[in-house]
Amino acid sequence: MGRDSGSGGRPEARRSGSDERPGFWRSGSGTGGRPGFRRSGSDKRPGFRRRDHSVAPWIRTRLRTAPGAAVALALLVMATACLAAAFPRAVERYEDAGLRRAVVDATAPRTSLQVSAPQPGTYIPQSERESAVSPASMRKAYERVLNVVERPLAVDPAQSMYGVRNVNNLEAAETWLPMPSGLPAQMSLAAQSGLAEHSRMSAGRLPRAGDTVTAATREVEAAVTTETAKRLNIKVGSVIHVPGMQRDPLAVRITGIVAPRDPESAYWTTQPLLRTPSLIRPPTQGGEPETYWLGALLLPPDAAPVLLGTPGEPARYWLLTPDPAALTAHDLSRLGSAVASLESGPGLVKVRDSTDADTGVSTDLDEVLASYAQLRSGVRPLVSVAAFGTGAVAVVVLLMAGRLTADRRRTELALLRARGASLRGLTRRLVTETAVVALPAGALGLAGALLLVPYGRAPYAVGAALAVTLLACTALPLRALAAHRVVGVHGAREDLASVRPSRRRTIAELTLLVLASAAVLALRSRGTSGTSDEALGSGASGDLGSSGDQLVAMAPVLIGVIAALVLVRLYPLPLRWLARPAGRMRGAIGHLSLARAGRTSVSTVLPLLALLTALTTAAFGGSVLAGVADARDRAAVLNLGADARVEAEGALPATLPERVRSAPGVREVTPLSIAYEAKPGAGVESVPLAGVDPEGYARLADRTGLGAFPAGELKASPAAPADGTSKPGADGSAKAPLPALASSAVADRYGTHPFSLRLSDGSDVTVRITLVRDLTPALPGTDFLIVDRAGLGTVAARPTTLLVTGDHVSGGALRKAVAAGTGADTDPTARADVRLRSEERARYVDSPLQSGAERVYAAAVAAGSGYAVLALLLALVRAAPERAALLARLRTMGLTRSQGRRLLVLEALPQALLAAAGGILTGWAAVRLLAPGIDLTSIALATPGGAPPTGTAALHTDPASLFLPALTVLLLATGIAAGQAWWTGRRGSVRELRAGDSR
């Protein structure tokens, strides 16, 4: 480029003596004036220099020059910041919901803090004893105990209570109370606070204490619940006498019958006897069992001193119910510490100082928290895998966006460097230019996340959105800093097939390989929870708030990174091998497309890295979700044995199988005769025995995959008697015993020799184990025997269970058919239990922790796939101007439109095939390598009352998750290339040819 010698030589250069900004423009680099800058001495005030306002015009000019790129960057930053900020809040939401559900489902008797103290000692004056159980003293002690409870453990005052009750039950002398076995009914007297707030009157009025009540008071008032009154025949005005201690019996007059406002609230469920009486069966030594009724009489709190005059050993208690709404999963460790302190730590010492020296605190809340922590420790690492995968793809896409902008402005930035721009000044201007777009977009993304997920702690969301925004602000400047460290207008070629990897790149790749290998080995040996098998076997348990190792969660991402780097190194080899044969072929399209593919810039490592990481995460995540679904289906089939199960305690009607077979959606019905108490020989152990029809049962076992077997090997011998006994024949030889299919445990116990079984109806049957299977549809568990029903007696062969199979079994229609067939419509005692596999499967999704983790996992995989598509689009957009110029030049040489489309498709095909094949292989390798260390039981199966057993839901490769994303990438790449060729063919070539010299 020439340089003018006049005053208008270089419009961008400063005059000598103008306002210099060291580091950006060289001093004395020309005589041309620059608009907006004064000449030296042009102002009348000596030494005055006008302030440089060039930053604002620069930013405004750049935004006006490329508004589309600015809008695209803003949308990308906003979407990424929104997802990054919403993720921790969504995780916190479902973890907190899971903890609260676990506490609520555990019921108040387990989760309440039960503070109890014995009655005041008999060595103190009676007046002080009575004062110690008075409502005022109990209230003061209750308030002091509340102050002892440490945060974050919060108590719900509305559901907490205190009072006095007798530990030993008192016999009631009234003969009008029901006595099923002739034993008198017994009563438990309780003077508990809050009766008026938690009940409503059904009859009569609430009890009151008239004058001052003491231990010698002869009569007090009480109330009972509606259930107690109904079952014990108690009415308003009834008087119940209970024994006194060194005094006459105490008369308790019933003044009211109350109905609980919320029967399931902690007030009534912590002590269920207050609401519902119980039929007690005391242990007996033989003979008929005897029973008696046990009910509760609700005294007013002012009447508590009267319990000191009874032999019931009165005790004081304070029941503190945790507030589930105040529990948070991130405080799980502190919650466990607070509970432990109250049970046997400093908190217990303070409680005793506030109440009594012999006070004790008991609760199962610590077990509930430990069970939840174990469930979360199995769920959280799986979600971390998806989070790291999606986060890595998002980071790569942001870097690609910065690189795309830097490549688009390569000539501009190189010219600025050649004309004197310093790296510091250039970087500062690019950071400012990008921040003007990225900061508002990040703020909008953060606001959208806060509105989308209006729950959770804000600092984590703000930090995530800020990290995304900072990355977006620095991606372009850092790329420009790396590309323009050396001043030069024309750079060297960066063809993928010609550039040799540097030593630094080799060292970096080896470092990543070591990290990936360490992560895979750690995951295989320790599992996703970060605890080794030896530690688990020794009973070691981690902290309640601990989580899995983050390096383990990054294992799939690191595998994708290594695969991307290896494939980029191997990519030039097949291109070189195919180039020579393609050159000998007729036509130039094949050779030209391979040459173009080989001249792809080394920057293709970023889109390939994004695609492989996304495909690996999608394959891994899809396999996890498919494994969860398969585990639930498998568990439901194991429990039921078919699509539906109809079971009764006794024999089912003979016409019921045909009636059920006619129900909508039912394809086949398999009758079973199950005897759970079959006793081998003279032993006391029992083995579940099921009599089946071999043909139908063999089809069922084969269809469900639960221990398939040949039907002929289970059929009874035609010569066997109908009752199954082995009687000698006419020739004196014994008949053959019934062939049996047994579990491995039963086969190991009894061998293959014939042995007899005593059934519940008194009949005997001789069986011999001929088949051994681990699973069978009829009976879950590890102990079972299956025989032919035809070899059983008439009574034992009657069906007690029906296994129903069908494509779409209707639960309502099936229950209706069973009710009509058993006569349950008129006789409730003839009811049969009906369970469907779909309902059984839904039972395993028991916790919001599981369902929430599944939703977040699926959303993370979907977001990662979206970013992969975006990475593919960015890679194609980067090469779009060059491809358009190439087609324009080739069209002037006679290239047709169809040849142009074929050229672009064949050019994009090698990279697309590389990404698709690499994604399939990487996803398969990641699943196979990491599967031994991953147990999906925690996220797949929920068992009420505790954590699910380990090792029942393993990770397997899901073919759809491997091939569908890879095929999508392949179709998108070729489709976009074909679309670009079609669009370029419709446009003129003048614009591309005129701008071709700059490309």
BELLIN-V849043 format. One record per backbone hydrogen bond with DSSP energy under -0.5 kcal/mol. NH is the residue of the N-H (numbers start at 1). CO is the residue of the C=O. If there is no record, write none. Layout:
NH,CO
NH,CO
This chain:
9,6
11,9
13,10
18,15
20,18
22,20
24,21
25,21
29,26
33,7
37,34
42,39
46,44
48,45
53,51
57,53
58,54
59,55
60,56
61,57
62,58
63,59
64,60
65,61
66,62
67,64
70,66
71,67
72,68
73,69
74,70
75,71
76,72
77,73
78,74
79,75
80,76
81,77
82,78
83,79
84,80
85,81
86,82
87,83
88,84
89,85
90,86
91,87
92,88
93,89
94,90
95,91
96,92
97,93
98,94
99,95
100,96
101,97
102,98
103,99
104,100
105,101
106,102
107,104
110,107
111,107
112,108
113,320
114,112
114,362
115,113
115,318
116,114
116,360
117,316
119,314
124,121
129,125
130,126
131,127
132,128
133,129
134,131
138,134
139,135
140,136
141,137
142,138
143,139
144,140
145,141
146,142
147,143
148,144
148,145
149,145
153,150
154,152
156,321
157,155
159,156
160,156
160,157
161,319
163,317
164,191
165,315
166,189
167,312
167,313
168,312
170,187
172,185
173,241
177,174
181,291
182,179
183,291
186,293
187,170
188,295
190,297
191,164
192,190
192,299
193,162
195,192
198,194
199,196
200,259
202,257
203,257
205,255
210,208
217,214
220,251
222,253
223,298
224,256
226,258
229,225
230,226
231,227
232,228
233,229
234,229
237,254
238,235
240,252
242,250
243,171
245,309
246,244
250,242
251,218
252,240
252,250
253,220
253,251
254,238
254,252
255,222
255,253
256,222
257,203
258,224
259,200
261,198
265,262
268,265
269,265
270,266
272,269
274,271
275,272
276,272
278,294
280,278
280,292
282,280
282,290
286,284
292,280
294,278
295,186
297,188
298,223
298,296
299,190
299,297
300,221
303,300
304,301
306,303
307,304
308,305
309,306
310,307
315,165
316,117
317,163
318,115
319,161
320,113
320,318
321,319
322,320
323,154
324,322
326,323
327,324
331,328
332,329
335,331
336,332
337,333
338,334
339,335
340,336
341,337
342,338
343,339
344,340
345,341
348,341
348,345
349,345
350,346
351,347
352,348
353,349
354,350
355,351
359,356
360,116
362,114
364,110
368,364
369,365
370,366
371,367
372,368
373,369
374,370
375,371
376,372
377,373
378,374
378,375
379,375
380,376
381,377
383,379
384,380
385,381
386,382
387,383
388,384
389,385
390,386
391,387
392,388
393,389
394,390
395,391
396,392
397,393
398,394
399,395
400,396
401,397
402,398
403,399
404,400
405,401
406,402
407,403
408,404
409,405
410,407
413,409
414,410
415,411
416,412
417,413
418,414
419,415
420,417
421,416
422,23
425,23
426,422
427,423
428,424
429,425
430,426
431,427
432,428
433,429
434,430
435,431
436,432
437,433
437,434
438,434
439,435
441,437
442,438
443,439
444,440
445,441
446,442
447,443
448,444
449,445
450,446
451,447
452,448
453,449
455,453
461,457
462,458
463,459
464,460
465,461
466,462
467,463
468,464
469,465
470,466
471,467
472,468
473,469
474,470
475,471
476,472
477,473
478,474
479,475
480,476
481,477
482,478
483,479
484,480
485,482
491,489
496,600
497,598
498,495
499,495
506,502
507,503
508,504
509,505
510,506
511,507
512,508
513,509
514,510
515,511
516,512
517,513
518,514
519,515
520,516
521,517
522,518
523,519
524,520
525,521
526,522
527,522
527,523
528,933
530,527
531,526
533,525
536,532
537,533
538,534
539,536
540,535
546,543
553,549
554,550
555,552
558,554
559,555
560,556
561,557
562,558
563,559
564,560
565,561
566,562
567,563
568,564
569,565
570,566
571,567
572,568
573,570
574,570
575,571
576,572
577,573
578,574
579,575
580,576
581,577
582,578
583,579
584,580
584,581
585,581
585,582
592,588
593,589
594,590
595,591
596,592
597,593
598,594
599,595
600,597
602,494
604,601
605,602
606,603
607,603
608,604
609,605
610,606
611,607
612,608
613,609
614,610
615,611
616,612
617,613
618,614
619,615
620,616
621,617
622,618
623,619
624,620
625,621
626,622
627,623
628,624
629,625
630,626
631,627
632,628
633,629
634,630
635,631
636,632
637,633
638,634
639,635
640,636
641,637
643,804
644,804
645,835
646,802
647,645
647,833
648,800
652,799
656,653
659,655
660,656
661,657
662,658
663,660
666,663
667,805
668,805
670,803
671,669
672,801
673,691
674,672
675,689
676,674
678,675
678,687
679,758
680,678
680,685
681,756
683,680
687,678
689,675
690,785
691,673
692,787
693,671
694,692
697,693
698,694
699,695
700,696
701,697
702,698
703,699
704,700
705,701
706,701
707,705
713,710
714,711
715,711
720,717
721,725
724,721
727,725
729,733
732,729
735,727
738,766
740,768
741,786
742,740
742,771
743,784
745,782
747,743
748,744
749,745
750,746
751,747
753,750
755,767
757,765
758,679
759,757
759,763
762,759
765,757
766,724
767,755
768,738
770,740
771,740
773,742
777,706
785,688
786,741
787,690
789,692
791,788
792,789
793,723
797,793
798,795
800,672
801,672
802,646
803,670
804,644
804,802
805,668
810,664
811,809
814,810
815,811
816,812
817,813
818,814
819,815
820,816
821,817
822,818
823,819
824,819
825,819
826,823
827,823
828,826
830,827
831,828
833,647
835,645
837,643
840,836
841,837
842,838
843,839
844,840
844,841
845,842
846,844
850,847
851,847
852,848
853,849
854,850
855,851
856,852
857,853
858,854
859,855
860,856
861,857
862,858
863,859
864,860
865,861
866,862
867,863
868,864
869,865
870,866
871,867
872,868
873,869
874,870
875,871
876,872
877,873
878,874
879,875
880,876
880,877
881,877
883,879
884,880
885,881
886,882
887,883
888,884
889,885
890,886
891,887
892,888
893,889
893,890
894,891
895,890
900,896
901,897
902,898
903,899
904,900
905,901
906,902
907,903
908,904
909,905
910,906
911,907
912,908
913,909
914,910
915,911
916,912
917,913
918,914
919,915
920,916
921,917
922,918
923,919
924,920
925,921
926,922
927,923
928,924
929,925
930,926
931,927
933,930
934,931
936,934
936,953
940,936
941,937
943,946
946,943
952,949
955,934
959,957
962,958
963,959
964,960
966,962
967,963
968,964
969,965
970,966
971,967
972,968
973,969
974,970
975,971
976,972
977,973
978,974
979,975
980,976
981,977
982,978
983,979
984,980
985,981
986,982
987,983
993,989
994,990
995,991
996,993
998,995
999,996
